[in-house]
Amino acid sequence: MQLEIMPKKKRLSAGRVPLILFLCQMISALDVPLDSKLLEDLVQPPTITQQSPKDYIVDPRENIVIQCEAQGKPPPSFSWTQNGTHFDIDKDPLVTMKAGSGTLIINIMSEGKAETYEGVYQCTARNERGAAISNNIVVRPSRSPLWTKEKLEPITLRSGQSLVLPCRPPIGLPPAIIFWMDNSFQRLPQSERVSQGLNGDLYFSNVLPEDSREDYICYARFNHTQTIQQKQPISVKVILVDELNDTIAANLSDTEVYGAKSSRERPPTFLTPQGNASNKEELRGNVLSLECIAEGLPTPIIYWIKEDGTLPINRTFYRNFQKTLQITQVSEADSGKYQCIAKNALGVIHHTISVTVKAAPYWIMAPQNLVLSPGEDGALICRANGNPKPRISWLSNGVPIEIAPDDPSRKINGDTIIFSSVQERSSAVYQCNASNEYGYLLGNAFVNVLAEPPRILTSENTLYQVIANRPALLDCAFFGSPLPTIEWFKGTKGSALREDTYVLHENGTLEIPVAQKDSTGTYTCVARNKLGMAKNEVHLEIKDPTRIIKQPEYAVVQRGSTVSFECKVKHDHTLIPTVIWLKDNGELPSDGRFTVDKDQLVVADVSDNDGGTYTCLANTTLDNVSASAVLSVVAPTPTPAPIYDVPNPPFDLELTDQLDKSVQLSWTPGDDNNSPITKFIIEYEDAMHEAGLWHHQTEVPGTQTTAQLKLSPYVNYSFRVMAENSLGRSLPSEASEQYLTKAAEPDKNPMTVEGLGSEPDNLVITWQPLNGFESNGPGLQYKVSWRQKDGDDEWTSVVVANVSKYIVSGTPTFVPYLIKVQALNDVGFAPEPAVIMGHSGEDLPMVAPGNVHVTVVNSTLAEVHWDPVPLKSVRGHLQGYRIYYWTDQNSSKRNRRHIEKKILTFQGSKTHGMLPGLEPFSHYTLNVRVVNGKGEGPASPDRVFHTPEGVPSAPSSLKIVNPTLDSLTLEWDPPSHPNGILTEYTLKYQPINSTHELGPLVDLKIPANKTRWTLKNLNFSTRYKFYFYAQTSAGSGSQITEEAVTTVDEGKMAGILPPDVGAGKAMASRQVDIATQGWFIGLMCAVALLILILLIVCFIRRNKGGKYPVKEKEDAHPDPEIQPMKEDDGTFGEYSDAEDHKPLKKGSRTPSDRTVKKEDSDDSLVDYGEGVNGQFNEDGSFIGQYSGKKEKEPAEGNESSEAPSPVNAMNSFV
């Protein structure tokens, strides 16, 4: 069945009118949309779109505006009647009609009075297709009359008497709002004893001395004119008879005191209404207000009942301290007898109010516009109800239908007009009037006879965007006469959409109840009637919903601290969300303490006013989501401070609603100890299976004190509850009573079912057994079933006791099996278990990998390739391949029985791998084996490969021996790892002065077969630094460094060498202890004095801004290679090689102010050229003196590195 709407054409006979009229009206009638484009070229009778209310009260101080707006094609003209006769607005200069409408404007502000225009007005809108009329609009000016002057005598009465202060406001239009105040415009307090009645009077059930005052004033507020009228003040004096002296009491008579009732306690009596019964009439839809006010001492209390029914729950309200009963939206069902009861300690009285609800007319079915094509049938129906039942009358174009022009296609049948075979002349506007004594209804409905092909009014290519899993509504507003049928299609060549998945509304809208991603696409709406066809395409896109994936959380913070709320939003990538933070559903305070970042809200310096509910609201153009969290602000911990602690345990646990699989648990919370309880944790104990062991059952919010708990069969339950707040969790409550549930079959099967063989010919089936809680009953067992996966065998099954393993013997090696384990007990079986796959036992692999070959990448890395073995030969789960490799030992080690082999395993089915960390210049042997769960297979044939030479390691040791005046001897051991054939040694050395500045570097090549070398023609008493390394054809290896000092005099100064810096020490050939010699002590004193004087001079010159020239050092150490300082600009010249004139490298300049600054010193050994040539020219000339660099000398033992040598001390000041 296609989704379509089709008009049905039927001729009506008189006998079939009651049933078919309704169908014709619903099917054939088509509202003409008030679409501007459609109205431009579509003829249509007038339609009243706006009018003033029936009872129109105007402000006499402003112009009178009586509204009447209508639409139609051609545009209608307007006319008015006043009090039933034509109102000629052209003759009244104060009356004008608004251009393009029928709205009247009566200018009474310049001249004239509102009372002159008081009356009944009616508007008529007319064009060539008919005439529509408005309601009768009764225009009356508002009135706010003054109180009539009256003389009010003071009222004097005894304490305890009742009192009624009359208001009797002037009659205004609309009625005034009454209230009582004093001279200070303060409302008088009201209570159960003192209250204002519906008529405005002020009632006192009994008076008290504090009721004495001279300014009881009744006010009447007239809202329409915004005026307030005031009654003369009333003076009330309440006296206590016991306090009067006997003389005054004797002169007072009862007539001089207000009222005659005793001031002693008395039962209630009604002040209003009077008597035992009264009647009340109210109109349907209004508010029914019933009032009972009683006097008595003590003050009576009022109750209300309905004698023949109950009061409506959602529409009943009590006002004025229960003295007024109000029922909203009253209907005929609210008619009946209502009883008010006044009661105090001395008695009870009743008053019955009989309520009758009448009703002005109200619509059951208002007449609807009817659009027909020539020759069609239709009907107008006008049905209304009321109490009494309204009378229905019809008008045509504003004229009673009895005297309207005759139309042969029209027939009137009570509240229905039947049209048969209409023609264009049948077009008209009909009015239905339903009236009774309480009011009337007037409804306009036109009959428009048109012949129009279909038109689709929805814009072309409209794009609809909808959130997934929500309804999608695609509009297809249409018009045509006869009424078109509507069909929807999806895509370019799709068939008509069916109503089992989609919903097509009468207005042409296509509804997709639950839009999914595959609902995206182009939809075509097609409208057809006998005059033509129209279609329109719309497009639908389905978007992902916006979600808050990280919600703000409840927080309790102290005043003055900082708190943050997180809110992370996930949304469709084509939509841009906006995140808004609210506090208590309002905007955040405009305070710099509130900072909103992308995903969070931060509140700094929290105060008490910051407490409340914070809501994160994420909006897109299509949807919005929100999440809230409560911020509780607590006082900081003062001294003394309130105790914040975990809650006290809950108590008074009770089990109710006990069923087989559920029970309700309730409890009473303990004290929260000044921190709100956030949640309750419920635990259970199974006394039958696991006595003494408590398990987590559920959690509920901290505001909840009951929980519906789901139970398992065959468990002896006990429950306990713990409370939790921001500070932690309480102790558990006392356990509840025990509750034993009935046994049932298991509702689950064992978990973690596996099938693995322990031997090549078996299958071990294991599972995780159910615990006693999960057994659901006695007699727990397991049904174990298995069969080969690839065979046609039937299932083999066995029932075993409550164990966790079963072994199947005699199986083929490594064959896949299908396995299932089902639980059962004395009640029955668990649900059918899931089938899992396992394997029988593995055996060692049978075949070795073939075609093994090795590619040497470099001296420490090789790559191995091999062919995989056939999977069937693995006879198990392939875990990978394992490479064994080892080096061939030298002749002295070959005789050892054990050769150390290294192993590398490559997971899975890889067919190649890298061998890192190999030794250079070595012979290696390797083989490859396949590995399964059982172990390794046979080894492949051995493959031999060789690694090339690499750079050697540093020499094993370096020692300086036999120092003389001008020579030093170096001894060393070869590198422990030559990594090839040594070709030569390289020795570099350079002098170091006392400031650790480096001299020229000397480079020597020494044959590889040497382990000792003597350096001659060295400077006497000079420290040298040595750099020593070996070389192979692959390059230079790591270097070793050492330092040593030549002696001063081989006979006299031996033994005064400083300790060596580094691993070795330079020892003098002959050493003499001169520390006790007199000349040495004198020399040291002179040196110390000289150093002190130089320090003082330097300090004074630095404080005076002086500079330390380097010129003296240049004079003390003349060097032909050094360029003179440029005198013209005060800077140093560059120091470079004499031939190449290369610029001085890093560190070879001094500052431009010709001083050597202390902070320019750098203790790094790199600046001495340890493997770096940056401090030397190409010829090795030493230029470090001008670099400002110093080398830190680490002390060794208790020895000093320089101080013991007087020669060095003197050299440092040359």
DOKOL-40534 format. One record per residue (C-alpha): residue in one letter; z, y, x. Coordinates in steps of 0.25 Angstrom, whole numbers, plus 2048, in hexadecimal, padded with zeros to 3 digits. Example, Ala and Ser with C-alpha at 12.3 -4.5 7.8 and 13.67 -1.06 7.14 Angstrom:
DOKOL-40534
A81F7EE831
S81D7FC837
//
This chain:
DOKOL-40534
M800800800
Q7FC80D806
L806819806
E8008237FC
I80382B7F0
M7FA82B7E4
P7F98327D7
K7F882A7CB
K7F082F7BF
K7F482A7B1
R7F182F7A3
L7FE83079B
S80082B78D
A80B830785
G812822785
R812822794
V817830796
P82682E79A
L8238247A6
I8168297AB
L8198387AA
F8228377B6
L81982F7BE
C80D8387BC
Q8168447BF
M81B83E7CC
I80D8387D1
S8048437CC
A80B84F7CF
L8098567DC
D8118627E1
V80886C7E6
P80D8707F4
L81087F7F6
D80887E803
S80288C806
K7F488580B
L7F487D7FE
L7F78897F5
E7EC8917FB
D7E18897F3
L7E98817E9
V7EA8867DB
Q7F98857D6
P80188A7CB
P80D8937CE
T81A88D7D3
I8278957D3
T82D8947E1
Q83989E7E0
Q8418A57D5
S84E8AC7D3
P85A8A37CD
K85B8A27BE
D8688AA7BE
Y8658B67C8
I8718BF7CB
V86C8CB7D3
D8748D67DA
P8738E37D3
R8738EB7E0
E8668E47E5
N8588E37E0
I8558D77D7
V84B8CD7DC
I8478C27D2
Q83F8B77DA
C8338B07D5
E8298A97DF
A81E8A07DC
Q8128997E2
G8048957DD
K7F58967DF
P7F08A07DB
P7FD8A87DE
P8058AA7D1
S8088B77CA
F8168BA7C5
S81C8C07B9
W82A8C27B3
T8318C27A6
Q83F8C97A4
N8478C4798
G83C8BC793
T8318C8793
H8278CC79D
F82D8D47A8
D8238DF7AC
I8278E27BB
D81C8ED7BC
K8248F67B2
D8318F67BA
P8308FD7C7
L83D8F67CC
V8368E87CB
T82C8E37D5
M8268D57D7
K8258D07E5
A8178CF7EA
G8128C07EA
S81D8BB7E2
G8248BD7D4
T8318C27DA
L8378CF7D3
I83E8DA7DA
I8468E37D2
N84A8F07DA
I8588F47D4
M85D8FA7E1
S8559077DF
E8589087D1
G85B9007C4
K8668F67C1
A8668E77C2
E86B8E67B4
T85E8EB7AF
Y8578DF7B4
E8618D57AF
G8598CA7A7
V8518BD7A7
Y8458BC7B0
Q83A8B27B1
C82E8B27BB
T8208AC7B8
A8168A87C4
R8088A67BF
N7FA8A27C4
E7ED89C7BE
R7F488E7BE
G8018917B6
A80E8997B6
A81B8957BB
I82889C7B7
S83689F7BD
N84489C7B7
N84A8A77AE
I8518AF7B8
V85D8B67B3
V8608C37BB
R86E8C97BA
P8748D37C3
S8828CF7C9
R88E8D67C5
S89C8D87CC
P8A48E07C1
L8B28E67C5
W8BF8E17C0
T8C48E87B3
K8D08F07B6
E8DD8EA7B2
K8EC8ED7B4
L8F38E17BA
E9028E07B9
P90A8DA7C4
I90E8CC7C2
T91C8C77C4
L9208B97C2
R92A8AF7C7
S9288A57D3
G9228987CE
Q91B89D7C2
S90C89C7C0
L9028A87C1
V8F38AA7BE
L8ED8B77C4
P8E18BA7BC
C8D48BF7C2
R8CA8C17B7
P8BF8C67BF
P8B38CE7B9
I8A78C77B5
G89C8C87BF
L88E8C37C1
P88F8B97C8
P89E8B67C6
A8A88BB7D1
I8AF8B37DB
I8BE8B47DA
F8C98B57E5
W8D78BA7E6
M8DB8C37F2
D8E68CD7F6
N8E58DC7FA
S8E18D7808
F8D58CF803
Q8DC8C2807
R8DA8B67FE
L8E78B27F7
P8EB8A47FB
Q8E98997F1
S8F088C7F0
E8F38817E6
R8FD88B7E0
V8F48977E0
S8E58967DD
Q8D989E7D7
G8D38987CA
L8C48977C7
N8C58A37BE
G8CB8AB7CA
D8D98AC7C5
L8E48A97CF
Y8EE89E7CB
F8FC89C7D0
S90288E7CC
N9108957CF
V9138A17D7
L91C8A37E3
P9228B07E9
E9188B17F3
D90D8B37E8
S9138C17E6
R9088CB7EA
E9028D87E4
D8F38D57E8
Y8EE8C97E0
I8DF8CE7DF
C8D48C77D9
Y8C68C97DF
A8B88C77D9
R8AC8C57E3
F89E8C77DD
N8958C17E8
H8888C67E2
T88C8D47E4
Q8958D27EF
T8A18D97E8
I8AF8D67E7
Q8B88DB7DB
Q8C78DC7DB
K8D18DA7D0
Q8DE8E27D0
P8E98DC7D8
I8F48D47D1
S9028D57D5
V90B8C87D4
K91A8C77D7
V9218BA7D7
I9308BB7D6
L93B8B17D7
V9458B17CC
D9518AC7D4
E9508B87DE
L9518C27D3
N95E8C87D0
D9648C57C2
T9628D47BD
I9538D37C0
A9528C57BB
A9598C97AE
N94F8D57AC
L9438CC7AD
S93D8C57A2
D9328BA7A1
T9288C479C
E9298CC7A8
V9258C17B1
Y9178BB7B1
G9168AE7A9
A9218A77A2
K92289A7A9
S92E8957B1
S92E8977C0
R9358897C1
E92D87C7C4
R9238787B9
P91886E7B7
P9098737B8
T90287A7AD
F8F387E7AE
L8F088D7B0
T8E188A7AE
P8DB8837A6
Q8E488479A
G8E8878792
N8E5869794
A8D6869793
S8CA872795
N8BB871796
K8B18747A1
E8A28757A1
E8998757AD
L88B8747B0
R8848697B8
G88386C7C7
N88E8777C7
V89C8767CD
L8A68717C3
S8B38787C6
L8C08747BE
E8CD87B7C0
C8DC8797BD
I8E78827C2
A8F587F7BE
E9038867BF
G91087F7C2
L91C87E7CC
P91A8777D5
T90B87A7D7
P9038707CF
I8F88687D6
I8EB8667CF
Y8E38587CE
W8D58557C8
I8D08497C1
K8C48457B9
E8C983E7AC
D8BC8357AA
G8B78337B8
T8B98377C7
L8B68447CE
P8A98447D6
I8AD8427E4
N8A384A7EC
R8A28567E2
T8B18587DE
F8B88647E5
Y8C68697E3
R8C88787E5
N8D48827E4
F8DF8787E8
Q8DA86D7DE
K8DA8777D2
T8CB8777D1
L8C286B7D0
Q8B386D7D4
I8A88637D2
T89B8677D8
Q88D8647D2
V8938607C5
S88B8577BC
E88C8517AE
A8948457B4
D89F84F7B8
S8A28527A9
G8AF84D7A4
K8BE8507A4
Y8C58557B0
Q8D48567B1
C8DC85F7BA
I8EB85B7BC
A8F68647C1
K90285E7C6
N90F8627CC
A91D85C7CE
L9218607BF
G91585B7B8
V9068587B6
I8FC85F7AD
H8ED85C7AA
H8E18647A5
T8D485D7A1
I8C68657A3
S8BA85F79B
V8AE8627A4
T8A086279D
V8948637A7
K88886A7A1
A87B86B7A8
A8708757A8
P86286F7A9
Y85F8687B6
W8528617BA
I8508527BA
M8418547BC
A83B8627BE
P82C8647BB
Q8248627C8
N8168697CB
L80B8607C7
V7FD8607CE
L7F28587C7
S7E48567C9
P7DA8587BD
G7DB84C7B3
E7E98477B8
D7F68457B0
G80484A7B3
A81184E7AD
L81C8597AF
I82A8547AD
C83685D7AB
R8438567A9
A85185D7A9
N85F85A7A5
G86B8627A1
N877862798
P87386578D
K86585E790
P85B86A792
R84F86D78A
I84186B791
S83687678E
W829878795
L821884798
S81388579D
N8108917A7
G81D8987A2
V819896793
P82088C789
I817880789
E81788077A
I80F88E77A
A80888B787
P7F9889787
D7F587B783
D7F187078E
P7EB863789
S7EF85C795
R7FE85F793
K80885878A
I81785B789
N821850787
G82F856788
D833858797
T82585379B
I81785979B
I80C84F79C
F7FE8537A2
S7F284A7A0
S7E484C7A6
V7E785A7AB
Q7DC8657AE
E7DD8717B6
R7E187A7AA
S7EE8717A9
S7F48787B5
A8008807B1
V80F8837B4
Y81987C7AB
Q8278807AA
C8328767A5
N83F87D79F
A84B87479E
S85787C797
N86587A791
E87088478E
Y87588479D
G8678877A3
Y8598847A5
L84F87E7AF
L8418847B1
G83787C7B9
N82887F7BC
A81E8757BF
F80F8777BF
V80386E7BC
N7F88707C5
V7EB8697C3
L7E38697D0
A7D88617D6
E7DA8617E5
P7D78577F1
P7E28537FA
R7E885D804
I7F285980F
L7FB865812
T80286081E
S7FD86682B
E7F385E833
N7F785683F
T80685983D
L80F853847
Y81C84C843
Q82684884D
V83183F848
I83D83884F
A83C829850
N842820846
R84382C83C
P83A82E830
A82C835832
L82683E827
L818841828
D81484C81E
C80784C816
A80885780B
F7FC856802
F7F685B7F5
G7EB8577EC
S7E88557DE
P7E784A7D9
L7F38467E2
P7EE8407EF
T7F28337F4
I7F8833802
E7F682980D
W7FB82981C
F7F4822828
K7F9821836
G7EF822841
T7E0824840
K7DC81783A
G7E9812834
S7EB80C826
A7F381381C
L80281381E
R809809816
E81680C80E
D81E801814
T820809821
Y81E81781C
V822820810
L81882980A
H81F834802
E81883A7F5
N8168477FD
G80D840807
T81883F812
L81783281A
E82582D81E
I82782482A
P83581F827
V83981B835
A82F82183F
Q82D81984C
K82681C859
D81A815854
S81981E848
T813829851
G80582C84D
T7FB833844
Y7FC832835
T7F283682B
C7F583A81D
V7EA839813
A7EA83F805
R7DF83A7FA
N7DC83E7EC
K7CF83D7E4
L7CB84A7E9
G7CC8477F8
M7D4843804
A7DC84B80F
K7E384681B
N7EC84B826
E7F1846833
V7FF847838
H806842845
L81383B847
E81B83A854
I828832856
K83283785F
D83E831865
P84C83585F
T85583E867
R86283786B
I86E83B872
I87083187D
K87D837883
Q88683D878
P89284787B
E89F84087B
Y8AD843876
A8B584B880
V8C384F881
V8C585A88B
Q8D086488F
R8D087388E
G8C987A899
S8C186E89E
T8B286B89D
V8AB861894
S89D85C892
F895855887
E88984D88B
C87D84C881
K870845887
V86484587D
K85983B87D
H84C840876
D83E83E874
H836844880
T82D84C877
L839853870
I84285E877
P85085D872
T85A868871
V868865873
I87386E86C
W88286D86E
L88B870862
K899872861
D89F86E853
N89186F84D
G89087D852
E88A88485E
L89188386B
P89A88F86F
S89389A876
D89B898882
G898896891
R8A188A892
F89788288A
T88B87D892
V88087588D
D87886D897
K86C864894
D875858891
Q88385D88F
L88C86888A
V89786C893
V8A387488E
A8AB87B899
D8BA880898
V8BC87988B
S8C5880881
D8CB87B874
N8C088186C
D8B6879873
G8BB86C86C
G8B2867861
T8A685F85F
Y89A861868
T88C85C863
C88085A86B
L87485C862
A866858867
N85A85E85F
T84B85B860
T841860857
L84285284F
D85084E850
N85E851855
V86A849859
S87884D85C
A885847862
S89384D862
A8A084C86A
V8AD852868
L8B485A872
S8C385A872
V8CA86587A
V8D886187E
A8E286A886
P8E3869895
T8EF86289A
P8FA86D89B
T90886B8A0
P90E866897
A901860890
P8FF857884
I8FD848888
Y8EF843887
D8EF834888
V8E7828883
P8EA825874
N8F581D86E
P8F180F86A
P8EC80E85B
F8F5806852
D8F6800844
L8EA7F7845
E8E57F1838
L8DA7E7834
T8D37E9827
D8C67E4820
Q8C77D7827
L8BA7CF826
D8B37C482E
K8AC7CD838
S8B37DA837
V8C07E1835
Q8C57EF834
L8CF7F483E
S8D780183C
W8E2807844
T8EA814846
P8E781C852
G8F282085C
D8F582E862
D8E9833869
N8F283A873
N8EB848872
S8DD842875
P8D483E869
I8D282F868
T8C382D86A
K8C281E867
F8C9811863
I8C680486A
I8C87F7863
E8CB7EA86A
Y8CD7DC865
E8D47CF869
D8CF7C1866
A8DC7BA865
M8D57AC863
H8CC7AD86F
E8D17B7879
A8DF7BB875
G8E47C787D
L8D67CC881
W8D27D987A
H8C37DC878
H8BC7E9874
Q8B87E9865
T8B37F7862
E8B6806863
V8B7811858
P8B8820859
G8C582785A
T8C582C84C
Q8C481E846
T8D0815843
T8C980983D
A8BE800842
Q8B67F583B
L8B57EA845
K8AB7DF846
L8B17D1849
S8AD7C484E
P8B07B6848
Y8BB7AD84C
V8C37B8854
N8D27BB852
Y8D17CA853
S8DC7D4857
F8D87E3859
R8DE7EE861
V8DA7FD862
M8DA80786D
A8D881686C
E8D181E877
N8D082D87A
S8CB835885
L8D783188E
G8D682288C
R8D9816883
S8E681387C
L8EE80687D
P8E97FC873
S8EF7FB865
E8F77F0860
A8EE7E485C
S8EA7E384E
E8EC7D6845
Q8E47CA848
Y8D77C7840
L8D07B9841
T8C17B983D
K8BA7AD838
A8B27A4840
A8A37A5840
E89779F848
P8947A6855
D88C7B3854
K8877B3862
N8827A986D
P8867A887C
M8817B3885
T87B7B2893
V8747A4891
E86E79F89D
G8667938A2
L8667908B1
G8667838B9
S8707808C3
E8687748C8
P8597718C8
D85A7688BD
N86476F8B3
L86577B8AA
V8737828A9
I87478989C
T88079489C
W88479E892
Q8907A8890
P8997A1885
L89E7A9879
N8AC7AD87A
G8B67A9870
F8B47B6868
E8A57B4867
S8A77A5863
N8A97A9854
G8B079C851
P8B678F857
G8AE78485E
L8A578D866
Q89978586D
Y88B787872
K87E78186F
V87578087C
S86677E87A
W85B77E884
R84C77A886
Q84177C890
K83A78988E
D82C784891
G82D77688A
D82D77187C
D83A76B87C
E84476D870
W851774873
T85C76B879
S86A76F874
V87976C877
V886771871
V89077487B
A89F77987B
N8A378787E
V89E78788C
S894790894
K88B78689B
Y88277A898
I8797738A2
V86C76C89F
S8697618A9
G85B75A8AD
T8537678AB
P8467698B4
T8477738BF
F8467828BB
V8417818AD
P84278C8A3
Y84B788897
L84E78F88A
I85D78F887
K86679487B
V875793879
Q87B79486B
A88A796867
L89078E85C
N89E78C856
D8A478484B
V89E78E841
G89078E845
F88579284F
A8837A0855
P8757A6853
E8697A085A
P86A7A3869
A8607AA871
V8577A187A
I8587A4889
M85079E895
G8567978A1
H85278E8AC
S8567808B1
G85B77F8BF
E8537848CC
D84F77D8D8
L84B7828E6
P83D7878E7
M83377D8EC
V8297868F4
A82A7908FF
P82279E8FE
G81579D905
N80C7A690D
V8177AE914
H8137B991D
V8197C4924
T8157D3927
V81D7DA931
V81E7E992C
N8257EE938
S8307EA943
T83B7E9938
L8337E592B
A82A7DA927
E8247D6919
V8237C8915
H8197C290A
W8197B4904
D8127AD8F8
P81B7AA8EC
V81F79C8E9
P81A7958DC
L8247988D1
K8257898CD
S82A7868DB
V8357908DA
R83C7868D1
G8467928CC
H8477A08CA
L8407A78D5
Q84A7B18DC
G8417B58E8
Y83D7B28F6
R8457B2902
I8417B5910
Y8487AF91C
Y8457B692A
W84B7B6938
T8487BA946
D8457B0951
Q8507B095B
N84F7B296A
S8507A6973
S85F7A7975
K8617A7966
R85779D962
N860792965
R86A79695A
R86A78D94E
H86B798944
I8607A3942
E8647AF939
K85B7B092E
K8597BC925
I8567BA916
L84F7C490C
T84D7C08FE
F8427C68F5
Q8457C58E6
G83B7C08DC
S82D7BD8DE
K82A7C68EA
T8207C18F4
H8237CB8FF
G82F7D2906
M8337DB911
L83C7D691D
P8437E3922
G84D7E492E
L8457DB938
E8477DC947
P83C7E294F
F8357DA959
S83A7CD953
H8347BF94F
Y8377BC940
T8367AF938
L8377AE929
N8347A591D
V8347A790E
R83B79F903
V83B7A08F3
V8487A18EC
N84D79D8DE
G85A79C8D7
K85D78E8DE
G85A7938EC
E84E7948F7
G84178C8F8
P83B787905
A838791910
S82A796913
P824793921
D82B79C92B
R8237A992F
V8257B093C
F8227BF93E
H8267C9949
T82B7D7948
P8257E2951
E82D7EA95C
G8367F5957
V83E80195E
P84A7FC966
S8587FF963
A86080896C
P86480397A
S8717FB978
S879803982
L87780F98C
K881812997
I88181C9A2
V8878179AF
N88981C9BE
P88882B9BB
T8868339C8
L8838429CC
D8748419C8
S8728339C1
L87782A9B6
T87381C9B3
L8708169A5
E8728089A1
W86E802994
D86C7F698C
P85F7F3985
P85E7F4975
S8657E996D
H8587E9964
P84C7EC96D
N8437E9961
G8387E696B
I8347E7979
L83B7F3980
T8317FC988
E83A80698E
Y84680F98D
T84781E98B
L852826991
K85483598E
Y85F83D993
Q86384C994
P86E854999
I87985A990
N881866994
S890869990
T88B870983
H883863980
E87686A981
L86B861985
G862862992
P85485D994
L85184F990
V84C84499A
D844838995
L84382B99D
K83C81E99A
I8438129A0
P83D8049A0
A8417FA996
N8477F09A0
K8517FA9A5
T8607FA9A1
R8648059AB
W85F8129B0
T86481D9BA
L86182C9B7
K8618349C4
N8608439C8
L8698479BC
N8728549BC
F8808529C1
S88C8539B7
T8828549AC
R88384C99E
Y87784599A
K87383F98C
F86A83398C
Y86182D981
F85D81F983
Y85481697B
A84A80A97C
Q83C808978
T8337FD973
S8247FE970
A828801961
G82F80E966
S83D81496B
G84A80E966
S857815963
Q85E81D96E
I86B81C974
T87282997B
E87C82B985
E88283698E
A88783699C
V88B8419A7
T8878419B6
T8938439C0
V89684F9C8
D8998499D6
E89983A9D8
G8A583B9E1
K8AE8479DB
M8AA8499CD
A8A983B9C8
G8B18379BC
I8B08449B5
L8A58409AB
P8A784399D
P8A8837993
D89A83298F
V895836981
G88F82A97A
A89181B97B
G89181B98B
K899822995
A8958289A3
M89F8249AD
A89F82A9BB
S89E8219C7
R8AA8279CE
Q8B582E9C5
V8C18369CA
D8CB83C9C2
I8CB84B9C4
A8D384F9B8
T8DF8529C1
Q8D88599CC
G8DD8689CE
W8CF86E9D0
F8CB8679C3
I8D686D9BB
G8D387B9C0
L8C58799BD
M8C88759AE
C8D28819AD
A8C788B9B2
V8BD8859A8
A8C688699C
L8C98959A0
L8BB8989A1
I8B8891993
L8C389A98D
I8BE8A7992
L8B08A398D
L8B58A097F
I8BC8AD97F
V8B08B5983
C8A78AE979
F8B18B196E
I8B18C0971
R8A28C1972
R8A08BA965
N8AA8C395E
K8A28CF963
G8958C995E
G8908C696C
K8868BB96F
Y8868B0979
P8798B1982
V8728A5986
K86C8AC992
E8788A899B
K875899999
E86689B99C
D86A8A29A9
A8748969AC
H86988C9AA
P85C8919AE
D8508899A9
P84288C9AC
E83E88699F
I846890997
Q83F89C992
P8468A9993
M84D8B1988
K8448BB981
E84A8C8984
D8428D097A
D8478CA96D
G8548C4972
T8518B696F
F84F8A9977
G8428A597B
E83D897977
Y84088B980
S834882982
D82D87998B
A827881996
E81987B994
D818879985
H820885981
K82587D975
P82F88496C
L83E88196E
K842876964
K84D87695A
G85B87A960
S85588096D
R85788F969
T864897969
P8678A295F
S85F8AF960
D86C8B7963
R86D8AF971
T87A8A896D
V87D89A96C
K88489895E
K88F88E95D
E88A88A94F
D87C887954
S88287B95B
D87E86D955
D886861959
S87A857956
L87684E961
V86785095C
D86785E963
Y869857970
G85C85096E
E86184296B
G85483C967
V84F84B964
N84785396E
G849860967
Q852866971
F84986497D
N83B86A982
E830860985
D834860994
G84285C990
S84886A995
F85686C98F
I857878985
G86387397D
Q86C87F984
Y86688897A
S86788096E
G87588396B
K877874969
K88486C96D
E88685D96D
K894858968
E89A84E972
P8A284396B
A8AF840974
E8B1832978
G8BF82D979
N8C983797E
E8BF83D988
S8B984B987
S8AA84C988
E8A9858992
A8B685F995
P8BA8569A1
S8AD85A9A9
P8AF8679B1
V8A18669B5
N89C8669A7
A8A58719A3
M8A087A9AE
N8918769AB
S89387B99C
F8968899A1
V88B88A9AB
//
